[in-house]
Amino acid sequence: MRTLKFLLEKEYKQIFRDTIILRMILAMPLIQLLVMPLAADFEIKNVNIAIVDHDRSPYSQELVSKIRSSGYFVLTDFGSSYRNSFEQLESDEADLILEIPQDFERNLVRENQQSLLIAVNAINGTKATVGGSYLGSIIQDFNGDIKADWITPQGLNQTPLIDINNLNWFNPFLNYQFFMVPGILVLLVTMIGAYMCALNIVKEKEVGTIEQINVTPIKKHHFILGKLIPFWTIGIFVFSLGFFLIARLVYDLVPAGSILTLYAFLSLFLVAILGVGLLVSTYSTSQQQAMSLSFFFMMIFILMSGLFTPIESMPEWAKVFAYANPVTYFIEVMRMIVMKGSGFKDIQNHFLIMTGFALLFNTWAIINYKKTS
């Protein structure tokens, strides 16, 4: 224990002596957590639409008003020339074109049917799909209002209607930031653990102190614990700052579940992810190599974690990588505890899997370090 104490004192002094590392560890994650949830919002709004109205009837004007008042569309052009609207579509000034044909109202009243043309700029597939879906829903709602106006008075020929009430659980106001903030906080803690731990150990190799340490009677597990414990405590500290300072005060995110359960899983996750950083350092001889390897793993961790893309929508081969990713499980646990209020019983399988990751990465790193020392 005395040897470990001296090593920890050395590591803390080395970390806090470098002001640049302190800024990277403390300031950068908090700034990123403050900015990224505002940018990483996949709710599609302000879709530019050009409307071509050949009818100019009360019904067509009502439909246009319904589209403009929905809050999802910005009217960029309103005229009677499809060619002019299509030029806006080609120049990316418009995302959709709605063409209302002539005799739109007359055909609805007399023939009970009428077709509309919707042209969508599909370069951005997500925006095209969601924007077209929004517009289709508005048109269906408009059609329902027309049917309701045509229903005969009650008692003569009453048409049965189904009343639907929606109840949103766990996120009643559909606040997208409540969904993104926990996941982004996990990624920031992951970056601190993987990057900083790997760079710290490789720095010992570059300056030559690792050779001096290897010839001392310091045992392997003392050296590894001396490297892992400082970044383990720093990771918990940064997580606490982000969770209670940014998430709570800025985004008003209040956890519905147990804080102790969350921190228990965080402690285990940091052991696993620091093992990744330690493993990277055993294969690297310079900080440039360590940064390249860490960046490679971080890209996989981010893209295959289910943060931006639902795992259920991934192909089967991608699901294998997603479920072999420790970040996936911590993001799930964060959302389950913070938003659903899940307890230990609900995430006990996640604890077992994360324990396996921690044992795998750290054991692999220790074995490989012995070979290269």
PEURHU-V445881 format. One record per backbone hydrogen bond with DSSP energy under -0.5 kcal/mol. CO is the residue of the C=O (numbers start at 1). NH is the residue of the N-H. If there is no record, write none. Layout:
((CO NH) (CO NH))
//
This chain:
((1 5) (2 6) (3 7) (4 8) (5 9) (6 10) (7 11) (8 12) (9 13) (10 14) (11 15) (12 16) (13 17) (14 18) (15 18) (17 19) (18 22) (19 23) (20 24) (21 25) (22 26) (22 27) (23 27) (23 28) (24 29) (26 30) (27 31) (28 32) (29 33) (30 34) (31 35) (32 36) (33 37) (35 38) (35 39) (36 40) (39 41) (40 42) (42 44) (43 45) (47 74) (48 95) (48 96) (49 76) (49 77) (50 52) (50 98) (51 53) (51 79) (52 54) (52 100) (57 61) (58 62) (59 63) (60 64) (61 65) (62 66) (63 67) (64 68) (65 69) (67 70) (67 73) (68 71) (71 46) (72 47) (74 49) (74 76) (77 51) (79 53) (80 82) (81 85) (82 86) (83 87) (84 88) (85 89) (86 90) (87 91) (88 93) (88 94) (89 92) (95 121) (96 50) (97 99) (97 119) (98 52) (98 100) (99 101) (99 117) (100 54) (101 104) (103 107) (104 108) (105 109) (106 110) (107 111) (107 112) (107 113) (108 112) (116 118) (117 99) (119 97) (120 122) (123 125) (124 128) (125 129) (126 130) (127 131) (128 132) (129 133) (130 134) (131 135) (132 136) (133 137) (134 138) (135 139) (136 140) (137 141) (138 142) (139 143) (140 144) (141 145) (142 146) (143 147) (144 148) (145 149) (146 150) (147 151) (153 156) (153 157) (161 163) (162 164) (167 169) (169 171) (171 174) (174 176) (175 178) (175 179) (176 179) (176 180) (177 181) (178 182) (179 183) (180 184) (181 185) (182 186) (183 187) (184 188) (185 189) (186 190) (187 191) (188 192) (189 193) (190 194) (191 195) (191 196) (192 196) (192 197) (193 197) (194 198) (195 199) (196 200) (197 201) (198 202) (199 203) (200 204) (201 205) (202 206) (203 207) (204 208) (204 209) (204 210) (208 211) (208 212) (209 213) (210 214) (211 215) (213 216) (219 223) (220 224) (221 225) (222 226) (223 227) (224 227) (224 228) (225 229) (227 231) (228 232) (229 233) (230 234) (231 235) (232 236) (233 237) (234 238) (235 239) (236 240) (237 241) (238 242) (239 243) (240 244) (241 245) (241 246) (242 247) (243 248) (245 249) (246 250) (246 251) (247 253) (252 254) (253 255) (258 262) (259 263) (260 264) (261 265) (262 266) (263 267) (264 268) (265 269) (266 270) (267 271) (268 272) (269 273) (270 274) (271 275) (272 276) (273 277) (274 278) (275 279) (276 280) (277 281) (278 282) (279 283) (280 283) (280 284) (281 284) (286 290) (287 291) (288 292) (289 293) (290 294) (291 295) (292 296) (293 297) (294 298) (295 299) (296 300) (297 301) (298 302) (299 303) (300 304) (302 305) (302 307) (310 313) (311 314) (315 319) (316 320) (317 321) (318 322) (319 323) (320 324) (322 325) (324 326) (325 328) (325 329) (326 330) (327 331) (328 332) (329 333) (330 334) (331 335) (332 336) (333 337) (334 338) (335 339) (335 340) (336 340) (336 341) (336 342) (337 257) (338 256) (342 258) (343 346) (343 347) (344 347) (345 348) (347 351) (348 352) (349 353) (350 354) (351 355) (352 356) (353 357) (354 358) (355 359) (356 360) (357 361) (358 362) (359 363) (360 364) (361 365) (362 366) (363 367) (364 368) (365 369) (366 370) (367 371) (368 372) (369 373))
//
